[in-house]
Amino acid sequence: MKTLLLSLALLLPLHAEEVLLWPNGAPGSEGKTGEEIVKKSDNGELTVSNVHKPTITPYLPAADKATGVAVIVAPGGGHSILCVTHEGSNVAEWLAEHGIAAFVLKYRLAKEEGSTYTVDDHAVPDMQRALRLVRSRASEWHIRPDAVGVMGFSAGGEVCAISSMKFHPASADAAEPLDRLSDRPDFQALIYPGRSNRIVPFAESPPAFLAASANDRPDISEGLTKVYLDFKAAKVPVELHLYSSGGHGFGYRPSKANTPESQWIVRFDDWLKAQKLLK
């Protein structure tokens, strides 16, 4: 692994420009000025750490393909890094090619060395802010504000799951314009989510798409089956795909697009159509 102190924007496709969630600085990151650390592995995949300025990176479909559906993608990495290629840009590019606007989220990391952040007080608010921001620019990005969902991998799945439980309605009296918009996801896709024991569905939970490998850690492979049943008990639309292979962290890699576990992204597209979000 080689450590590159480079801007992520220099390493991502040219059509993807980062958008700051808080242009004047994120609450809780005051005084933190360290540069992001980007590492590039031998296979060309990137990871990012030392995030103090959370962003979204838009991947927008061509106008003739756009469906109006949007997904905010939260990469995993154990809350110590962000795996922004196979759980970020690869996924976003596939979605955009299939008419779904995608926004890769860089959220603050609670478990990297020396971090003062927490999942619930910083990473989750980053996702909530991203939901409001995407809705605020729905007209510009040609998306439907009532078709904005979240997708997370591993630690990112935890962020998405908690955001889908602790959401806030629109508030016309909020001082800041973005806070006048709801941060409730319209759907959630949890791909081998971490800490599945934290997921407690209830009647108002967004519809859920779940995917993992049977040979992943028991807390994920077996834990997700319980989560599925909990969604059923709460009468929330849910679909579960448990693949026999793939282990943890398979994400989406074009070079492995024909493996069984890589079909989850196709099944997700099918699920959106079944939910009548894609027309």
C-alpha positions as CSV (number, residue, x, y, z in Angstrom):
1,M,0.0,0.0,0.0
2,K,1.3,3.5,-0.8
3,T,0.1,6.5,1.1
4,L,-0.7,9.5,-1.1
5,L,-1.4,12.9,0.4
6,L,-3.6,13.9,-2.5
7,S,-7.0,15.3,-2.9
8,L,-9.5,12.6,-3.6
9,A,-10.9,14.7,-6.4
10,L,-7.7,14.1,-8.3
11,L,-8.1,10.4,-8.2
12,L,-11.8,10.1,-9.0
13,P,-13.4,10.4,-12.5
14,L,-13.4,13.9,-13.8
15,H,-17.2,14.0,-13.9
16,A,-17.3,13.6,-10.1
17,E,-16.9,16.8,-8.1
18,E,-17.1,16.8,-4.3
19,V,-19.7,19.0,-2.6
20,L,-19.1,20.0,1.0
21,L,-21.9,19.2,3.3
22,W,-21.1,22.2,5.5
23,P,-19.3,24.8,3.5
24,N,-18.5,26.8,6.7
25,G,-17.2,23.8,8.6
26,A,-18.9,20.7,10.0
27,P,-20.2,20.9,13.6
28,G,-17.7,19.0,15.8
29,S,-14.8,19.5,13.4
30,E,-13.9,22.9,14.6
31,G,-10.1,23.4,14.6
32,K,-9.4,20.2,12.6
33,T,-7.3,21.2,9.6
34,G,-5.4,18.0,8.8
35,E,-5.3,16.8,5.2
36,E,-7.2,13.7,4.1
37,I,-5.0,10.7,3.6
38,V,-5.7,8.7,0.5
39,K,-4.1,5.3,0.0
40,K,-4.0,3.4,-3.3
41,S,-3.6,-0.4,-3.2
42,D,-1.8,-2.5,-5.8
43,N,-5.1,-3.2,-7.6
44,G,-5.8,0.6,-7.9
45,E,-8.5,0.8,-5.3
46,L,-8.6,3.7,-2.9
47,T,-9.2,4.3,0.7
48,V,-9.6,7.6,2.5
49,S,-9.1,8.5,6.2
50,N,-8.7,11.7,8.3
51,V,-12.0,13.1,7.1
52,H,-12.8,16.4,8.7
53,K,-14.8,18.0,5.9
54,P,-17.6,15.5,5.0
55,T,-18.7,15.6,1.3
56,I,-20.9,13.9,-1.3
57,T,-19.6,13.2,-4.8
58,P,-22.4,13.2,-7.4
59,Y,-22.6,10.6,-10.2
60,L,-25.5,11.7,-12.3
61,P,-27.0,9.6,-15.1
62,A,-27.4,10.8,-18.6
63,A,-30.6,12.8,-19.1
64,D,-32.1,10.2,-21.4
65,K,-31.6,7.5,-18.7
66,A,-32.5,9.4,-15.6
67,T,-35.2,7.8,-13.5
68,G,-35.4,10.5,-10.8
69,V,-34.3,8.0,-8.1
70,A,-31.2,8.9,-6.0
71,V,-29.0,6.9,-3.6
72,I,-26.5,8.2,-1.1
73,V,-23.7,5.6,-0.9
74,A,-21.8,5.1,2.3
75,P,-18.6,3.1,1.9
76,G,-17.4,0.8,4.7
77,G,-14.0,0.4,6.4
78,G,-14.6,-0.3,10.1
79,H,-15.1,3.5,10.8
80,S,-11.3,3.8,10.5
81,I,-11.1,4.2,6.7
82,L,-13.5,4.6,3.8
83,C,-13.2,2.0,1.0
84,V,-14.2,4.5,-1.7
85,T,-13.7,2.4,-4.8
86,H,-15.4,-1.1,-4.5
87,E,-17.9,0.3,-2.0
88,G,-18.1,3.8,-3.5
89,S,-17.3,4.9,-7.0
90,N,-17.7,1.5,-8.6
91,V,-21.2,1.2,-7.2
92,A,-22.1,4.8,-8.0
93,E,-21.0,4.4,-11.7
94,W,-23.1,1.3,-12.1
95,L,-26.1,3.0,-10.6
96,A,-25.7,6.1,-12.8
97,E,-25.4,3.9,-15.9
98,H,-28.7,2.4,-15.0
99,G,-30.5,5.8,-14.5
100,I,-30.0,6.2,-10.8
101,A,-28.3,9.3,-9.4
102,A,-25.7,8.3,-6.9
103,F,-23.8,10.3,-4.3
104,V,-20.8,8.8,-2.6
105,L,-20.6,10.1,1.0
106,K,-17.4,10.8,2.8
107,Y,-18.4,10.7,6.5
108,R,-16.3,11.3,9.6
109,L,-14.6,8.3,11.1
110,A,-15.1,7.3,14.7
111,K,-12.5,4.6,15.1
112,E,-9.4,5.8,13.4
113,E,-6.5,6.5,15.8
114,G,-6.9,9.7,17.8
115,S,-10.5,10.3,16.5
116,T,-12.8,12.5,18.6
117,Y,-15.8,11.5,16.5
118,T,-18.6,9.1,17.2
119,V,-20.9,7.2,14.9
120,D,-24.1,8.6,16.3
121,D,-22.9,12.2,16.8
122,H,-20.9,12.7,13.6
123,A,-21.1,10.0,11.0
124,V,-24.9,9.7,11.2
125,P,-25.4,13.5,11.1
126,D,-23.2,13.6,8.0
127,M,-25.7,11.2,6.3
128,Q,-28.6,13.2,7.6
129,R,-27.1,16.3,6.2
130,A,-26.4,14.6,2.9
131,L,-30.1,13.6,2.6
132,R,-31.2,17.1,3.1
133,L,-28.6,18.5,0.7
134,V,-29.6,16.1,-2.1
135,R,-33.3,17.0,-1.6
136,S,-32.5,20.7,-1.7
137,R,-30.9,20.3,-5.1
138,A,-33.4,17.9,-6.5
139,S,-34.4,20.2,-9.4
140,E,-30.8,20.9,-10.4
141,W,-29.9,17.2,-10.3
142,H,-33.1,16.0,-11.9
143,I,-34.2,13.7,-9.0
144,R,-37.4,13.2,-7.1
145,P,-37.2,14.4,-3.5
146,D,-39.5,11.6,-2.5
147,A,-37.2,9.0,-4.0
148,V,-34.0,9.6,-2.1
149,G,-32.5,6.5,-0.4
150,V,-29.4,5.3,1.3
151,M,-27.0,2.4,0.7
152,G,-24.2,1.4,3.0
153,F,-21.6,-1.3,3.2
154,S,-20.3,-2.7,6.5
155,A,-19.7,0.3,8.7
156,G,-21.5,2.4,6.1
157,G,-24.4,0.0,6.5
158,E,-24.5,0.9,10.2
159,V,-24.6,4.6,9.4
160,C,-27.4,4.0,6.9
161,A,-29.4,1.8,9.3
162,I,-29.1,4.3,12.2
163,S,-30.0,7.2,9.8
164,S,-33.1,5.1,8.8
165,M,-34.1,4.9,12.5
166,K,-33.3,8.3,13.8
167,F,-34.7,10.7,11.2
168,H,-36.4,14.0,11.5
169,P,-39.4,15.4,9.7
170,A,-39.4,18.6,7.7
171,S,-39.4,21.7,9.9
172,A,-40.7,24.9,8.4
173,D,-39.5,26.9,11.4
174,A,-35.8,25.8,11.2
175,A,-33.3,28.6,11.1
176,E,-31.2,27.0,8.4
177,P,-32.9,26.3,5.0
178,L,-31.5,22.8,4.8
179,D,-32.9,21.9,8.2
180,R,-36.4,22.6,6.9
181,L,-36.2,19.5,4.8
182,S,-36.7,15.9,6.0
183,D,-33.7,13.6,6.5
184,R,-35.8,10.4,6.4
185,P,-34.5,8.1,3.7
186,D,-37.2,6.8,1.3
187,F,-35.5,3.4,1.2
188,Q,-32.5,1.7,2.6
189,A,-30.0,-0.8,1.2
190,L,-27.9,-2.5,3.9
191,I,-25.1,-4.5,2.4
192,Y,-23.4,-6.7,5.0
193,P,-24.1,-4.0,7.6
194,G,-21.9,-3.8,10.7
195,R,-23.4,-4.1,14.2
196,S,-26.7,-5.5,12.9
197,N,-27.9,-5.8,16.5
198,R,-28.4,-2.1,16.5
199,I,-31.0,-2.4,13.7
200,V,-34.5,-2.2,15.3
201,P,-37.2,-1.8,12.6
202,F,-40.5,-0.1,13.4
203,A,-43.6,0.7,11.5
204,E,-42.2,4.0,10.0
205,S,-38.9,2.5,8.9
206,P,-38.1,2.9,5.2
207,P,-38.4,-0.2,3.0
208,A,-35.2,-2.3,3.2
209,F,-33.0,-4.3,0.8
210,L,-30.5,-6.6,2.6
211,A,-27.6,-8.5,1.2
212,A,-24.7,-10.5,2.6
213,S,-22.7,-13.7,2.2
214,A,-23.5,-16.8,4.2
215,N,-19.7,-17.2,4.8
216,D,-19.4,-13.7,6.4
217,R,-19.0,-13.3,10.1
218,P,-21.9,-14.8,12.1
219,D,-23.0,-11.5,13.5
220,I,-23.6,-10.4,9.9
221,S,-24.6,-13.6,8.0
222,E,-26.8,-14.8,10.9
223,G,-27.6,-11.4,12.4
224,L,-29.1,-10.2,9.1
225,T,-31.6,-13.1,9.0
226,K,-32.9,-11.8,12.4
227,V,-33.0,-8.3,11.0
228,Y,-35.0,-9.6,8.1
229,L,-37.6,-11.2,10.4
230,D,-37.7,-8.0,12.5
231,F,-38.6,-6.0,9.4
232,K,-41.3,-8.5,8.6
233,A,-42.7,-8.3,12.1
234,A,-42.8,-4.5,11.8
235,K,-44.7,-4.9,8.5
236,V,-42.0,-3.0,6.6
237,P,-41.3,-4.1,3.0
238,V,-38.0,-6.0,3.0
239,E,-36.0,-8.3,0.8
240,L,-33.0,-10.4,1.8
241,H,-30.3,-12.0,-0.4
242,L,-27.8,-14.3,1.3
243,Y,-25.1,-15.6,-1.1
244,S,-23.1,-18.7,-0.4
245,S,-19.8,-17.1,-1.3
246,G,-18.2,-13.7,-1.1
247,G,-17.1,-13.4,2.5
248,H,-17.0,-9.8,3.9
249,G,-16.5,-6.8,1.8
250,F,-17.3,-8.0,-1.7
251,G,-18.9,-4.7,-2.7
252,Y,-19.0,-4.3,-6.4
253,R,-16.0,-4.8,-8.7
254,P,-16.6,-4.8,-12.5
255,S,-13.8,-7.4,-12.9
256,K,-16.0,-9.8,-10.8
257,A,-19.4,-8.8,-12.1
258,N,-20.3,-12.3,-13.0
259,T,-19.8,-13.8,-9.6
260,P,-23.0,-14.8,-7.7
261,E,-22.5,-12.3,-4.9
262,S,-22.0,-9.5,-7.4
263,Q,-25.5,-9.9,-8.6
264,W,-26.8,-8.1,-5.5
265,I,-26.7,-4.8,-7.4
266,V,-28.9,-6.2,-10.2
267,R,-31.3,-7.5,-7.7
268,F,-31.3,-4.1,-6.0
269,D,-32.3,-2.6,-9.3
270,D,-35.1,-5.2,-9.6
271,W,-36.2,-4.4,-6.0
272,L,-36.5,-0.7,-6.8
273,K,-38.8,-1.6,-9.6
274,A,-40.8,-3.8,-7.4
275,Q,-41.2,-1.0,-4.9
276,K,-42.4,1.1,-7.8
277,L,-39.6,3.6,-7.3
278,L,-38.2,2.9,-10.7
279,K,-40.6,3.3,-13.6
